[in-house]
Amino acid sequence: MRSRYDLMKFSTQRDSKDRFFPDVMSLPTHKFVFTESPKEHYLTKTDIDRFDIRMFVEYGITELDDIIRTINRKPLMEDLSPGDKFLFPSKTNLEKFYNKNYS
C-alpha cells in the first residue's frame, strides 16, 4: 500500500532493530502542484471516522490518504475536526505528485 513514507528519505537515526527511521522533514509536500482545481469539501464526523471511505468516494482508492491530510496541514487523524475545509486535488495531480517523488 502506498503512503507518504514511500516519499521520505531515511534519517541517520536507527530504531532498536537497527533500521533507519524515515525523515518526516524530507516529505516534499512543498513540491505539490495543483494543475487542476482541487475539490473543496468540509469534513463531517463520518468523513473523519471513515476517512478511507471519503478517499474511495473521491478517488476510487483508499491509499494516499496521509498525503491528502499532509497537504491540508492535518497529517494526523487526531488533527481533524468536523467542519474543516479540505482541498482534494484531482486524482491526476495526486498520482503525478506520488510518481514524481517516489524513490
FIGU-704659 format. One record per atom (N, C-alpha, C): residue number from 1; atom name; z, x, y. Coordinates in pm, whole numbers, plus 50000, padded with zeros to 5 digits. Each point is the difference from the previous one (the first is absolute). Layout:
+------+------+-------+-------+-------+
: resi : name :    pz :    px :    py :
+------+------+-------+-------+-------+
:  NUM :   CA :     Z :     X :     Y :
...
+------+------+-------+-------+-------+
This chain:
+------+------+-------+-------+-------+
: resi : name :    pz :    px :    py :
+------+------+-------+-------+-------+
:    1 :    N : 50000 : 50084 : 49882 :
:    1 :   CA : 50000 : 49916 : 50118 :
:    1 :    C : 50000 : 50089 : 50124 :
:    2 :    N : 49916 : 49967 : 50095 :
:    2 :   CA : 49988 : 50080 : 50122 :
:    2 :    C : 50112 : 49967 : 50098 :
:    3 :    N : 50042 : 50100 : 50076 :
:    3 :   CA : 50105 : 49979 : 50100 :
:    3 :    C : 49991 : 50107 : 50107 :
:    4 :    N : 50086 : 49989 : 50100 :
:    4 :   CA : 50003 : 50098 : 50109 :
:    4 :    C : 50035 : 50139 : 49949 :
:    5 :    N : 50074 : 50009 : 49889 :
:    5 :   CA : 50039 : 50130 : 49948 :
:    5 :    C : 49880 : 50082 : 49956 :
:    6 :    N : 49891 : 49934 : 49963 :
:    6 :   CA : 49877 : 50070 : 49963 :
:    6 :    C : 49942 : 50076 : 50118 :
:    7 :    N : 50033 : 49959 : 50122 :
:    7 :   CA : 49942 : 50058 : 50120 :
:    7 :    C : 50089 : 50105 : 50065 :
:    8 :    N : 50118 : 50024 : 49943 :
:    8 :   CA : 50093 : 50097 : 50056 :
:    8 :    C : 49984 : 50136 : 49934 :
:    9 :    N : 50032 : 50103 : 50077 :
:    9 :   CA : 50006 : 50135 : 49946 :
:    9 :    C : 50139 : 50020 : 49942 :
:   10 :    N : 50013 : 50099 : 49913 :
:   10 :   CA : 50132 : 50029 : 49945 :
:   10 :    C : 50076 : 50090 : 50095 :
:   11 :    N : 50131 : 49976 : 50009 :
:   11 :   CA : 50086 : 50083 : 50084 :
:   11 :    C : 50040 : 50125 : 49923 :
:   12 :    N : 50081 : 50081 : 50060 :
:   12 :   CA : 50052 : 50119 : 49933 :
:   12 :    C : 50132 : 49970 : 49929 :
:   13 :    N : 50050 : 49878 : 50017 :
:   13 :   CA : 50127 : 49960 : 49938 :
:   13 :    C : 49975 : 49948 : 49858 :
:   14 :    N : 50091 : 50034 : 49911 :
:   14 :   CA : 49987 : 49961 : 49860 :
:   14 :    C : 50115 : 49908 : 49959 :
:   15 :    N : 49973 : 49916 : 49901 :
:   15 :   CA : 50104 : 49914 : 49947 :
:   15 :    C : 50073 : 50071 : 49885 :
:   16 :    N : 50090 : 49930 : 49934 :
:   16 :   CA : 50081 : 50060 : 49894 :
:   16 :    C : 49917 : 50039 : 49876 :
:   17 :    N : 49878 : 49949 : 49992 :
:   17 :   CA : 49912 : 50035 : 49888 :
:   17 :    C : 49894 : 50102 : 50043 :
:   18 :    N : 50023 : 50062 : 50116 :
:   18 :   CA : 49914 : 50107 : 50054 :
:   18 :    C : 49861 : 49950 : 50040 :
:   19 :    N : 49990 : 49872 : 50036 :
:   19 :   CA : 49875 : 49944 : 50050 :
:   19 :    C : 50007 : 49995 : 50152 :
:   20 :    N : 49888 : 50018 : 50064 :
:   20 :   CA : 49995 : 49994 : 50146 :
:   20 :    C : 50004 : 49856 : 50048 :
:   21 :    N : 50077 : 49976 : 50105 :
:   21 :   CA : 50003 : 49868 : 50063 :
:   21 :    C : 49876 : 49982 : 50086 :
:   22 :    N : 49949 : 49878 : 50014 :
:   22 :   CA : 49892 : 49977 : 50097 :
:   22 :    C : 50056 : 50011 : 50142 :
:   23 :    N : 49921 : 50053 : 50089 :
:   23 :   CA : 50040 : 50015 : 50140 :
:   23 :    C : 49956 : 49875 : 50076 :
:   24 :    N : 50093 : 49911 : 50031 :
:   24 :   CA : 49965 : 49874 : 50064 :
:   24 :    C : 49939 : 50020 : 50139 :
:   25 :    N : 50028 : 50113 : 50062 :
:   25 :   CA : 49944 : 50028 : 50133 :
:   25 :    C : 49851 : 50036 : 49992 :
:   26 :    N : 49950 : 50023 : 49881 :
:   26 :   CA : 49859 : 50036 : 49986 :
:   26 :    C : 49909 : 49879 : 49976 :
:   27 :    N : 50057 : 49880 : 49993 :
:   27 :   CA : 49918 : 49880 : 49982 :
:   27 :    C : 49914 : 49981 : 50125 :
:   28 :    N : 49869 : 50000 : 49987 :
:   28 :   CA : 49912 : 50003 : 50118 :
:   28 :    C : 49970 : 49864 : 50063 :
:   29 :    N : 50100 : 49917 : 50020 :
:   29 :   CA : 49974 : 49867 : 50056 :
:   29 :    C : 49943 : 50008 : 50141 :
:   30 :    N : 50024 : 50111 : 50069 :
:   30 :   CA : 49942 : 50017 : 50134 :
:   30 :    C : 49847 : 50010 : 49994 :
:   31 :    N : 49946 : 50021 : 49882 :
:   31 :   CA : 49856 : 50009 : 49982 :
:   31 :    C : 49936 : 49866 : 49961 :
:   32 :    N : 50082 : 49896 : 49988 :
:   32 :   CA : 49946 : 49870 : 49963 :
:   32 :    C : 49913 : 49948 : 50114 :
:   33 :    N : 49878 : 49957 : 49965 :
:   33 :   CA : 49905 : 49951 : 50100 :
:   33 :    C : 49962 : 49856 : 49967 :
:   34 :    N : 50017 : 49914 : 50100 :
:   34 :   CA : 49954 : 49862 : 49987 :
:   34 :    C : 49857 : 49994 : 50052 :
:   35 :    N : 49902 : 49991 : 49909 :
:   35 :   CA : 49861 : 49984 : 50044 :
:   35 :    C : 49961 : 49854 : 49999 :
:   36 :    N : 50085 : 49918 : 49939 :
:   36 :   CA : 49984 : 49855 : 49999 :
:   36 :    C : 50131 : 49940 : 50048 :
:   37 :    N : 49992 : 49886 : 50060 :
:   37 :   CA : 50121 : 49936 : 50052 :
:   37 :    C : 50097 : 49968 : 49887 :
:   38 :    N : 50128 : 50039 : 50016 :
:   38 :   CA : 50098 : 49964 : 49898 :
:   38 :    C : 50038 : 49854 : 50012 :
:   39 :    N : 50050 : 49946 : 49892 :
:   39 :   CA : 50049 : 49862 : 50001 :
:   39 :    C : 50147 : 50002 : 50042 :
:   40 :    N : 50036 : 49920 : 50098 :
:   40 :   CA : 50139 : 49987 : 50042 :
:   40 :    C : 50066 : 49893 : 49914 :
:   41 :    N : 50120 : 50030 : 49955 :
:   41 :   CA : 50074 : 49904 : 49917 :
:   41 :    C : 50148 : 50014 : 50031 :
:   42 :    N : 50067 : 49889 : 50020 :
:   42 :   CA : 50145 : 50001 : 50021 :
:   42 :    C : 50067 : 49976 : 49865 :
:   43 :    N : 50082 : 50096 : 49959 :
:   43 :   CA : 50062 : 49993 : 49868 :
:   43 :    C : 50097 : 49882 : 49987 :
:   44 :    N : 49997 : 49941 : 49883 :
:   44 :   CA : 50096 : 49896 : 49966 :
:   44 :    C : 50101 : 50060 : 49901 :
:   45 :    N : 50104 : 49926 : 49972 :
:   45 :   CA : 50097 : 50046 : 49901 :
:   45 :    C : 49932 : 50015 : 49864 :
:   46 :    N : 49910 : 49910 : 49967 :
:   46 :   CA : 49926 : 50009 : 49874 :
:   46 :    C : 49915 : 50127 : 49995 :
:   47 :    N : 49935 : 50034 : 50113 :
:   47 :   CA : 49921 : 50125 : 50005 :
:   47 :    C : 50088 : 50120 : 49969 :
:   48 :    N : 50120 : 50000 : 50055 :
:   48 :   CA : 50090 : 50112 : 49981 :
:   48 :    C : 50053 : 50003 : 49856 :
:   49 :    N : 50039 : 49885 : 49950 :
:   49 :   CA : 50052 : 49992 : 49863 :
:   49 :    C : 49894 : 50041 : 49898 :
:   50 :    N : 49875 : 49969 : 50026 :
:   50 :   CA : 49891 : 50031 : 49907 :
:   50 :    C : 49884 : 50065 : 50077 :
:   51 :    N : 50027 : 50120 : 50050 :
:   51 :   CA : 49896 : 50071 : 50076 :
:   51 :    C : 49878 : 50028 : 49913 :
:   52 :    N : 50022 : 50010 : 49869 :
:   52 :   CA : 49888 : 50021 : 49908 :
:   52 :    C : 49902 : 49882 : 50006 :
:   53 :    N : 50053 : 49880 : 50011 :
:   53 :   CA : 49912 : 49883 : 50008 :
:   53 :    C : 49926 : 50000 : 50134 :
:   54 :    N : 50068 : 50036 : 50110 :
:   54 :   CA : 49933 : 50010 : 50131 :
:   54 :    C : 49885 : 50099 : 49992 :
:   55 :    N : 50022 : 50114 : 49931 :
:   55 :   CA : 49894 : 50100 : 49985 :
:   55 :    C : 49884 : 49943 : 49917 :
:   56 :    N : 50032 : 49926 : 49897 :
:   56 :   CA : 49893 : 49942 : 49917 :
:   56 :    C : 49919 : 49899 : 50080 :
:   57 :    N : 50068 : 49920 : 50082 :
:   57 :   CA : 49930 : 49902 : 50085 :
:   57 :    C : 49906 : 50072 : 50097 :
:   58 :    N : 50048 : 50108 : 50059 :
:   58 :   CA : 49921 : 50073 : 50101 :
:   58 :    C : 49887 : 50082 : 49939 :
:   59 :    N : 50028 : 50067 : 49885 :
:   59 :   CA : 49906 : 50101 : 49949 :
:   59 :    C : 49954 : 49980 : 49856 :
:   60 :    N : 50066 : 49914 : 49926 :
:   60 :   CA : 49965 : 49986 : 49859 :
:   60 :    C : 50060 : 50110 : 49914 :
:   61 :    N : 50087 : 50083 : 50058 :
:   61 :   CA : 50072 : 50105 : 49928 :
:   61 :    C : 50146 : 49995 : 50046 :
:   62 :    N : 50088 : 50057 : 49921 :
:   62 :   CA : 50141 : 50002 : 50039 :
:   62 :    C : 50047 : 50139 : 50039 :
:   63 :    N : 49915 : 50100 : 49982 :
:   63 :   CA : 50040 : 50136 : 50035 :
:   63 :    C : 49969 : 50030 : 50147 :
:   64 :    N : 50044 : 50113 : 50045 :
:   64 :   CA : 49983 : 50050 : 50137 :
:   64 :    C : 50083 : 49921 : 50102 :
:   65 :    N : 50092 : 49917 : 49951 :
:   65 :   CA : 50087 : 49925 : 50090 :
:   65 :    C : 50085 : 50093 : 50085 :
:   66 :    N : 50039 : 50115 : 49943 :
:   66 :   CA : 50083 : 50092 : 50077 :
:   66 :    C : 49922 : 50062 : 50115 :
:   67 :    N : 49870 : 50014 : 49986 :
:   67 :   CA : 49918 : 50051 : 50111 :
:   67 :    C : 49992 : 49895 : 50111 :
:   68 :    N : 49983 : 49875 : 49963 :
:   68 :   CA : 49996 : 49891 : 50099 :
:   68 :    C : 50131 : 49995 : 50078 :
:   69 :    N : 50111 : 50009 : 49928 :
:   69 :   CA : 50131 : 49995 : 50067 :
:   69 :    C : 50018 : 50121 : 50092 :
:   70 :    N : 49955 : 50117 : 49955 :
:   70 :   CA : 50015 : 50121 : 50082 :
:   70 :    C : 49913 : 49992 : 50125 :
:   71 :    N : 49879 : 49951 : 49988 :
:   71 :   CA : 49912 : 49984 : 50116 :
:   71 :    C : 50064 : 49907 : 50102 :
:   72 :    N : 50074 : 49901 : 49951 :
:   72 :   CA : 50068 : 49904 : 50087 :
:   72 :    C : 50140 : 50047 : 50041 :
:   73 :    N : 50031 : 50125 : 49970 :
:   73 :   CA : 50129 : 50063 : 50036 :
:   73 :    C : 50121 : 49929 : 49939 :
:   74 :    N : 49980 : 49947 : 49881 :
:   74 :   CA : 50108 : 49936 : 49923 :
:   74 :    C : 49986 : 50046 : 49855 :
:   75 :    N : 50021 : 50131 : 49973 :
:   75 :   CA : 49972 : 50053 : 49867 :
:   75 :    C : 50089 : 49947 : 49888 :
:   76 :    N : 50120 : 49957 : 50033 :
:   76 :   CA : 50091 : 49952 : 49896 :
:   76 :    C : 50005 : 49848 : 50000 :
:   77 :    N : 50011 : 49944 : 49882 :
:   77 :   CA : 50010 : 49854 : 49990 :
:   77 :    C : 50120 : 49948 : 50080 :
:   78 :    N : 50105 : 50079 : 50006 :
:   78 :   CA : 50121 : 49960 : 50073 :
:   78 :    C : 49975 : 49990 : 50151 :
:   79 :    N : 49891 : 50059 : 50048 :
:   79 :   CA : 49966 : 49997 : 50143 :
:   79 :    C : 49933 : 49869 : 50040 :
:   80 :    N : 49955 : 49921 : 49903 :
:   80 :   CA : 49922 : 49880 : 50028 :
:   80 :    C : 50088 : 49881 : 50034 :
:   81 :    N : 49953 : 49921 : 50097 :
:   81 :   CA : 50070 : 49878 : 50039 :
:   81 :    C : 49898 : 49888 : 50017 :
:   82 :    N : 50040 : 49877 : 49966 :
:   82 :   CA : 49908 : 49888 : 50026 :
:   82 :    C : 49963 : 49997 : 50148 :
:   83 :    N : 49873 : 49977 : 50027 :
:   83 :   CA : 49950 : 49998 : 50137 :
:   83 :    C : 49941 : 50132 : 50046 :
:   84 :    N : 50019 : 50108 : 49924 :
:   84 :   CA : 49938 : 50128 : 50036 :
:   84 :    C : 49848 : 49985 : 50001 :
:   85 :    N : 49938 : 50050 : 50106 :
:   85 :   CA : 49853 : 49997 : 50008 :
:   85 :    C : 49945 : 50122 : 49926 :
:   86 :    N : 49916 : 49973 : 49902 :
:   86 :   CA : 49937 : 50106 : 49922 :
:   86 :    C : 49851 : 50000 : 50025 :
:   87 :    N : 49944 : 50121 : 50005 :
:   87 :   CA : 49856 : 50016 : 50006 :
:   87 :    C : 49953 : 50040 : 49861 :
:   88 :    N : 49914 : 49918 : 49942 :
:   88 :   CA : 49942 : 50031 : 49871 :
:   88 :    C : 49858 : 50048 : 50025 :
:   89 :    N : 49976 : 50132 : 49982 :
:   89 :   CA : 49864 : 50051 : 50020 :
:   89 :    C : 49905 : 49942 : 49897 :
:   90 :    N : 49872 : 50012 : 50028 :
:   90 :   CA : 49903 : 49954 : 49901 :
:   90 :    C : 50014 : 50084 : 49874 :
:   91 :    N : 49960 : 49944 : 49888 :
:   91 :   CA : 50007 : 50075 : 49874 :
:   91 :    C : 49914 : 50125 : 50009 :
:   92 :    N : 49889 : 49991 : 50070 :
:   92 :   CA : 49912 : 50116 : 50019 :
:   92 :    C : 50074 : 50112 : 50072 :
:   93 :    N : 50069 : 49967 : 50110 :
:   93 :   CA : 50076 : 50101 : 50074 :
:   93 :    C : 50112 : 50059 : 49916 :
:   94 :    N : 50068 : 49917 : 49925 :
:   94 :   CA : 50110 : 50045 : 49915 :
:   94 :    C : 49949 : 50094 : 49891 :
:   95 :    N : 49894 : 49962 : 49933 :
:   95 :   CA : 49943 : 50084 : 49894 :
:   95 :    C : 49944 : 50131 : 50057 :
:   96 :    N : 49937 : 49993 : 50115 :
:   96 :   CA : 49944 : 50119 : 50064 :
:   96 :    C : 50111 : 50100 : 50033 :
:   97 :    N : 50109 : 49948 : 50056 :
:   97 :   CA : 50114 : 50086 : 50034 :
:   97 :    C : 50057 : 50066 : 49875 :
:   98 :    N : 50021 : 49923 : 49896 :
:   98 :   CA : 50056 : 50055 : 49876 :
:   98 :    C : 49907 : 50105 : 49942 :
:   99 :    N : 49874 : 49966 : 49984 :
:   99 :   CA : 49905 : 50092 : 49936 :
:   99 :    C : 49980 : 50127 : 50081 :
:  100 :    N : 50001 : 49990 : 50132 :
:  100 :   CA : 49980 : 50118 : 50084 :
:  100 :    C : 50119 : 50095 : 49992 :
:  101 :    N : 50120 : 49947 : 49984 :
:  101 :   CA : 50121 : 50083 : 50003 :
:  101 :    C : 50059 : 50033 : 49864 :
:  102 :    N : 49938 : 49947 : 49894 :
:  102 :   CA : 50049 : 50028 : 49865 :
:  102 :    C : 49966 : 50145 : 49964 :
:  103 :    N : 50099 : 50072 : 49953 :
:  103 :   CA : 49978 : 50143 : 49967 :
:  103 :    C : 49945 : 50017 : 49861 :
+------+------+-------+-------+-------+
